[in-house]
């Protein structure tokens, strides 16, 4: 019922209470509001007046009162239903010989199409079926009871603007046919509930993307439509406008979004749920590409991705919305086979679970193919993290030894970084106790067999305080591992050193105390190997003395780590050279110190060694150090030469040849001749015995005109034009330990 009309602000003006049937009783109090009933008789006291009490007409459907149900009654029932549909604002049809309510043939509370169909059926000779008239007495069962009033407010449901909530006054301020007591928006005639936008705001969707404008971040931009799990979509970006992608998701659907931009700008990214609330962000992403990681849609509906560049850039963003399957959970067995884990959709994670007893020594390995950055965590049965999360960007991740203190299920989590996907093989190992071997006598070899990843090894040996020891260890196969040596009291006397070659050598160490020492070998990653290790007792270094110009001295350095020294006395200004040979061949560092300190620092040489002619800076004792490299051991023969002055012979251009004879390695020769600027010459030099010689021609001013040039046979220069007038010098420098006679001819050209 209308009890007022809506005006601005709003202000309400009451109108006279209506009396539809003009019987002098207002509709709100009238027990028969559509049938004149001034006496308001209600014999059965059911709240419905006798004048409009639902009942069956003497002849079912005979609303015209002509005693039969025919086409006239069907037409009259049609007119009455149209009158009821028009809200009964006009007088009832004149064809009615009964109260309008009695045209409601099925007593449903409304005169409607169902009543028309019933009357037509009876006019054509059929009767109501058992679903309408169970006792076949010609009167529908619903007409033999009173009208329903569900909320007991005195207004039958068919006429009640709020049939489930008592409201006898039938107040309806906004005149939308829904009573105020059950109208979610009682002042908004367009809405009876809050909807998405609330009262007073229409739930319009201008861009038809499934989101009301009031919660649509892109209400002025037609979004690009994407499908979770479907193909990528291209989002064109224009200056000043955001990029929008809309997609439909089911409740609890797992999603992730990848954005690849060619804008070269940071993006502010927001994902809105169907109610316009942020599911992700806003978050500023300056990485390329941008990725949301896992999102879970709480409710079914249309979700929206909103992308705003940091500057007014133009270009395209390729967006992929992934339908993320459940995380891949697998069971593994410690000490058992590898477990394959395929994580092929961005944001899908994996887990492998292992049962273990308390005290189990374990290690875990994962290999990714292709190689992708992955975060790994190891969880204890109570959910605490024993390891990680650790970001690993190589193909292999290895935990090293973990002692599992609780019985139960341990979980290795695999979380590919950002949008990464990969396939993994995961394995759990039961690590046996470390292998400990007791070495025999010095110089004998002990073997460690490390068969399970993370198993370490110890070689133990006895030594006395002051012993000099060295260690040689060889791995098969070659792996990376660290070596260190611990004293009997647990002090590290050789710190851990990483070695990735097959052979490791620890040079001479003087042990500080008597007792059992331990060589600790720790393979890296998941490597396993067999290690053969020898501990040597190194005697005192060998020291020999000599005199420049005397015969060679021999240093028998037959134990790895054993070094030697050759001492000799020299005078200031004395010229010496040094040669050294080794048997068997190997690599050695040679260095020379003198009364004033270092003459030359140790130099590594792996062939014949020669120190060319040098002038001693002071008088006193000089020491040549001989340091065998790594595990090399052998005999060294050392000769120190007393080098005489260089040989100088004069020659003339076009004159006879001259000979230069050197007798000591390191001794050089010079041929001098006078020349005039502009003269053209050539030089021929031959050597007996054959060898290699460095040649150089110096101008009178000391600059080089020719060379240096190494010749291992006869040297013949091209024509040379002399640039200056004066004395020229042709130098002959035997390579290495060469000594012999060089014949030189200066030719006129």
Secondary structure, DSSP 8 states (H G I E B T S, - for coil): ---EEE-TTS-EEE-----TT-SSS-TTT-TTTTS--TT---TT-SSS-GGG-----SSTT-TT-SSS--HHHHHHHHHHHHHHHTTT-S---TT-SS-GGGG-TT-SSS--HHHHHHHHHHHTT----TTT-TT-SSS-GGGGS----TT-SSS-GGG-TTTTS--TT---TT-SSS-GGG-TTTT-TT-SS-TTT-TTS----TT-SSS-GGG-TTTTS--EE--TTS--EEEEE-TT--EEEEEEE-TT-EEEEEEEESS-S-EEEEEE-TTS-EEEEEEEE-SSSEE---EE-SSSEEEEEEEEESS---EEEEEEEEE----EEEEE-TTS--EEEEE-STT--EEEEEEE-TTEEEEEEEEEES---EEEEEE-TTS-EEEEEEEE-SSEEE---EEE-SSEEEEEEEEE-TT--EEEEEEEEE----EEEE--STT-EEEEEE-STT--EEEEEEE-TT-EEEEEEEEES---EEEEEE-TTS-EEEEEEEE-SSEEEEEEEE--SSEEEEEEEEE-TT--EEEEEEEEE----EEEEE-TTS--EEEEE-STT--EEEEEEE-TT-EEEEEEEEES---EEEEEEETTEEEEEEEEESS-EEEEEEE-SSSEEEEEEEEE-TT--EEEEEEEEE----EEEE--TTS--EEEE--STT--EEEEEEE-TT-EEEEEEEEES---EEEEEE-TTS-EEEEEEEESS-EE---EE--SSEEEEEEEEESTT---EEEEEEEE-
